[in-house]
Amino acid sequence: MQAHFTIDVEDYFHTVEGEHVPKLAQWDALPTRVEKNTQVLLDILDEHKVKSTCFVLGYVARRHPDLVREIARRGHEVASHGMNHKHVFEMAPEEFAQDLETSKKLLEDICGMEVLGFRSPGFSYTDSSPWFFEKLVDKGYSYDSSVFPAARFEGGIKTDQFDPHWVTTSQGRIFEFPITVAPVFGKNICFFGGGYLRLFPKWMIVSMTKRLQRAQRSVLYYIHPREIDPSHPRYKMNPLNYFRSYVNLKTVESKLRAILKLSEFINCGEYLRQIKLQEDNNASR
């Protein structure tokens, strides 16, 4: 089965945890590490001949437009991660719609390519935002990757659809790439990105990947550039949030190299193009 590797292109201070994490008004004064760390990730992907989907934060795109161009130049897909890392469940519908429109136009103007996809910061699509998919369709997006189909500290939604699928709205349809989870003792658990990738040992992540492959299920991986950089600045948080944000950073590169050997990878936009082509071929028979 084809897998999808995705990067949420944001900086170390865009973590959503903790009252001591800098706010938007402070960001411009902070030293940045996202360019260097993203380049490290792109180099590793190049070594394994893997093309990814990069969900780029609008703030990062404005501050580092050359990074967006470099992502596109190296053959990776540019998609939107919103403008300023604000949770969807903190926005009114029209604020969210404006965020979608602004980030899409910004990225397209920089990279010169159509932006098809979106991922909400913190996987913050929940039942409290029933207008979520309609706004995405209305603003010209073709797919989303915000559904986290399991319990988590913030975000997460109960669903029985765990694989890529179409979502129908009053505005039209949109394709969803849910975050991959695996059933373990009756619970759906993510092993394949972010804090979960850091927390679980490499052998378990590899084992769970192979288990899903045997079941003919694709795997979607995700990572943040800061997670390849164990020395990035850390912020005061309560013990649980500190653990979630910084556990096992030194293990990430080894795990990343292991999972990149397990599958054939395809970016989200290209996968959707193939789905649509197959639909067109079936309709013409």
C-alpha positions as CSV (number, residue, x, y, z in Angstrom):
1,M,0.0,0.0,0.0
2,Q,1.1,3.5,-0.7
3,A,1.9,5.7,2.3
4,H,1.9,9.4,2.9
5,F,4.6,11.4,4.6
6,T,3.6,14.9,5.8
7,I,5.4,17.8,7.5
8,D,3.7,20.5,9.5
9,V,6.1,23.3,8.7
10,E,6.2,25.5,11.8
11,D,8.8,26.7,14.2
12,Y,9.7,25.5,17.7
13,F,7.7,28.3,19.3
14,H,4.5,27.2,17.6
15,T,3.9,24.5,20.0
16,V,0.3,24.7,21.4
17,E,1.2,23.7,25.0
18,G,1.9,25.8,28.0
19,E,1.2,29.3,29.3
20,H,4.9,30.3,28.9
21,V,5.0,29.6,25.2
22,P,5.4,32.9,23.3
23,K,2.3,34.5,21.9
24,L,1.9,35.8,18.3
25,A,3.0,39.4,19.1
26,Q,6.4,38.0,20.4
27,W,7.2,35.7,17.5
28,D,9.0,38.2,15.3
29,A,11.6,38.8,18.0
30,L,12.5,35.1,18.4
31,P,15.4,33.4,16.6
32,T,14.1,31.0,14.1
33,R,15.1,27.4,13.4
34,V,12.5,26.2,11.0
35,E,14.5,26.8,7.8
36,K,17.5,24.7,8.9
37,N,15.3,21.9,10.4
38,T,13.1,21.7,7.4
39,Q,16.1,21.4,5.2
40,V,17.4,18.5,7.3
41,L,14.0,16.8,6.8
42,L,14.0,17.4,3.1
43,D,17.6,16.1,2.8
44,I,16.6,12.8,4.5
45,L,13.5,12.5,2.3
46,D,15.8,13.1,-0.8
47,E,18.1,10.3,0.4
48,H,15.1,7.9,0.4
49,K,13.5,9.4,-2.8
50,V,10.3,10.2,-0.9
51,K,8.1,13.2,-1.9
52,S,6.0,14.6,1.0
53,T,3.2,17.0,1.5
54,C,4.3,20.1,3.5
55,F,1.5,21.8,5.4
56,V,3.1,25.3,5.8
57,L,2.1,27.7,8.4
58,G,1.3,31.1,6.9
59,Y,3.4,32.9,9.5
60,V,6.4,30.8,8.4
61,A,5.7,31.5,4.7
62,R,5.7,35.2,5.3
63,R,8.9,35.1,7.3
64,H,10.7,32.6,5.1
65,P,9.2,32.7,1.6
66,D,12.4,31.1,0.1
67,L,11.8,28.0,2.2
68,V,8.3,27.6,0.6
69,R,10.0,28.0,-2.8
70,E,12.6,25.4,-1.9
71,I,10.0,22.9,-0.8
72,A,8.3,23.2,-4.1
73,R,11.5,23.2,-6.1
74,R,12.5,19.9,-4.5
75,G,9.3,18.3,-5.7
76,H,7.3,18.3,-2.5
77,E,3.7,19.5,-2.3
78,V,2.9,22.8,-0.6
79,A,-0.4,22.8,1.4
80,S,-1.8,25.1,4.1
81,H,-1.5,24.8,7.9
82,G,-3.5,28.1,8.4
83,M,-2.0,31.4,9.2
84,N,-1.0,31.7,12.9
85,H,-1.5,28.3,14.4
86,K,-4.9,29.1,16.0
87,H,-7.2,26.2,16.8
88,V,-10.3,25.8,14.7
89,F,-12.4,25.4,17.8
90,E,-11.3,28.9,18.9
91,M,-12.5,30.5,15.7
92,A,-15.9,31.7,14.5
93,P,-16.9,30.4,11.0
94,E,-16.0,33.6,9.2
95,E,-12.7,34.0,10.9
96,F,-11.8,30.4,9.9
97,A,-12.9,31.1,6.3
98,Q,-10.7,34.2,6.2
99,D,-7.8,32.2,7.6
100,L,-8.2,29.6,4.9
101,E,-8.4,32.2,2.1
102,T,-5.4,34.2,3.3
103,S,-3.1,31.3,3.8
104,K,-4.0,29.7,0.5
105,K,-3.4,32.9,-1.5
106,L,-0.2,33.6,0.3
107,L,1.3,30.2,-0.4
108,E,0.2,30.2,-4.0
109,D,1.7,33.6,-4.6
110,I,5.0,32.4,-3.2
111,C,5.4,29.0,-4.8
112,G,3.4,29.6,-8.0
113,M,1.4,26.4,-7.6
114,E,-2.2,25.6,-6.6
115,V,-2.6,24.8,-3.0
116,L,-5.0,21.9,-2.7
117,G,-4.8,20.8,0.9
118,F,-5.3,22.0,4.5
119,R,-4.4,20.7,8.0
120,S,-5.7,22.4,11.1
121,P,-3.2,23.3,13.8
122,G,-3.3,20.7,16.6
123,F,-5.8,18.6,14.6
124,S,-8.4,21.0,16.1
125,Y,-11.4,20.0,14.0
126,T,-14.0,18.8,16.4
127,D,-17.8,18.4,16.6
128,S,-17.9,22.0,17.8
129,S,-17.2,23.2,14.2
130,P,-19.9,21.6,12.0
131,W,-19.2,24.1,9.3
132,F,-15.5,23.0,8.9
133,F,-15.7,21.1,5.7
134,E,-18.2,23.5,4.0
135,K,-15.8,26.4,4.6
136,L,-12.9,24.4,3.1
137,V,-14.9,23.6,0.0
138,D,-16.1,27.1,-0.3
139,K,-12.5,28.5,-0.2
140,G,-11.3,26.1,-3.0
141,Y,-9.6,23.4,-1.1
142,S,-9.7,19.9,-2.6
143,Y,-8.6,17.9,0.5
144,D,-8.1,18.0,4.2
145,S,-6.0,16.2,6.8
146,S,-7.3,17.4,10.1
147,V,-9.4,14.5,11.3
148,F,-7.8,12.7,14.3
149,P,-10.0,9.6,14.7
150,A,-9.1,8.9,18.3
151,A,-9.2,10.6,21.8
152,R,-6.4,13.1,22.4
153,F,-5.8,16.0,24.7
154,E,-7.1,18.6,22.3
155,G,-9.0,17.9,19.1
156,G,-9.9,14.4,18.1
157,I,-13.2,13.2,16.8
158,K,-15.2,10.0,17.1
159,T,-15.6,8.3,13.7
160,D,-15.6,4.9,12.1
161,Q,-13.8,6.1,9.0
162,F,-10.1,5.6,9.4
163,D,-8.9,5.5,5.8
164,P,-8.9,8.3,3.1
165,H,-12.4,9.0,2.0
166,W,-14.8,11.6,0.5
167,V,-16.8,14.0,2.7
168,T,-20.0,15.4,1.2
169,T,-21.1,18.9,2.1
170,S,-23.8,21.4,0.9
171,Q,-21.0,23.2,-1.0
172,G,-19.7,20.0,-2.7
173,R,-17.3,17.2,-1.7
174,I,-13.8,17.2,-0.3
175,F,-11.4,14.4,0.3
176,E,-10.2,13.6,3.8
177,F,-6.8,12.0,4.8
178,P,-7.4,11.1,8.5
179,I,-4.4,10.7,10.8
180,T,-3.6,7.0,10.9
181,V,-4.5,5.0,14.0
182,A,-4.3,1.3,14.8
183,P,-6.6,-0.7,17.0
184,V,-4.9,-2.0,20.2
185,F,-7.0,-3.8,22.8
186,G,-10.2,-2.0,21.7
187,K,-8.6,1.5,21.6
188,N,-7.5,3.4,18.5
189,I,-4.0,4.6,19.0
190,C,-1.7,6.7,16.8
191,F,1.9,5.5,16.5
192,F,2.8,7.5,13.4
193,G,3.5,11.1,14.1
194,G,4.4,13.9,16.5
195,G,4.6,13.0,20.1
196,Y,3.4,9.5,19.4
197,L,6.3,8.9,17.1
198,R,8.6,10.1,19.8
199,L,7.0,8.2,22.6
200,F,6.7,4.7,21.1
201,P,9.9,2.6,20.4
202,K,11.0,2.2,16.9
203,W,10.3,-1.6,16.8
204,M,6.7,-0.9,17.8
205,I,6.2,1.8,15.1
206,V,7.7,-0.5,12.5
207,S,5.5,-3.4,13.7
208,M,2.3,-1.4,13.6
209,T,3.1,-0.1,10.1
210,K,3.6,-3.7,8.9
211,R,0.4,-4.8,10.6
212,L,-1.6,-2.1,8.8
213,Q,0.1,-3.0,5.5
214,R,-1.0,-6.6,5.9
215,A,-4.5,-5.3,6.4
216,Q,-4.2,-3.3,3.1
217,R,-4.4,0.0,5.0
218,S,-2.3,3.0,4.0
219,V,-0.3,4.9,6.7
220,L,-0.1,8.6,7.0
221,Y,2.9,9.9,8.9
222,Y,3.4,13.4,10.2
223,I,6.3,15.3,11.8
224,H,7.3,18.8,12.8
225,P,10.7,20.3,11.9
226,R,11.5,21.0,15.6
227,E,11.3,17.2,16.3
228,I,14.5,16.6,14.2
229,D,16.3,19.2,16.4
230,P,16.8,17.9,20.0
231,S,18.6,21.1,21.0
232,H,15.8,23.6,20.2
233,P,14.7,25.9,23.0
234,R,12.3,24.5,25.5
235,Y,9.6,26.3,27.5
236,K,8.2,25.9,31.0
237,M,5.1,23.7,31.1
238,N,3.3,21.5,33.5
239,P,5.0,18.1,33.7
240,L,2.6,16.3,31.4
241,N,2.7,18.9,28.7
242,Y,6.5,19.1,29.0
243,F,6.7,15.3,28.5
244,R,4.4,15.4,25.5
245,S,6.4,18.2,23.9
246,Y,9.9,17.0,24.4
247,V,10.1,13.3,25.1
248,N,12.6,11.3,23.1
249,L,13.6,14.0,20.6
250,K,16.9,12.3,20.1
251,T,15.2,9.1,18.8
252,V,13.3,10.8,15.9
253,E,15.9,10.7,13.1
254,S,16.5,7.0,13.6
255,K,12.8,6.2,13.6
256,L,12.3,8.5,10.5
257,R,14.9,6.6,8.5
258,A,13.4,3.3,9.5
259,I,9.8,4.1,8.4
260,L,10.9,5.7,5.1
261,K,12.2,2.2,4.1
262,L,8.9,0.5,4.7
263,S,6.6,1.8,2.0
264,E,6.2,3.4,-1.4
265,F,5.2,7.0,-0.7
266,I,3.0,9.4,-2.6
267,N,2.0,12.9,-1.6
268,C,-1.6,13.7,-0.8
269,G,-2.3,15.8,-3.8
270,E,-1.0,13.3,-6.2
271,Y,-2.9,10.5,-4.5
272,L,-6.1,12.5,-4.9
273,R,-5.3,13.1,-8.6
274,Q,-5.1,9.4,-9.1
275,I,-8.4,8.8,-7.2
276,K,-10.1,11.3,-9.5
277,L,-8.6,9.8,-12.6
278,Q,-9.8,6.4,-11.6
279,E,-13.3,7.8,-11.0
280,D,-13.3,9.4,-14.4
281,N,-12.2,6.2,-16.1
282,N,-14.9,4.2,-14.3
283,A,-17.5,6.7,-15.3
284,S,-16.5,6.5,-19.0
285,R,-16.9,2.8,-19.2
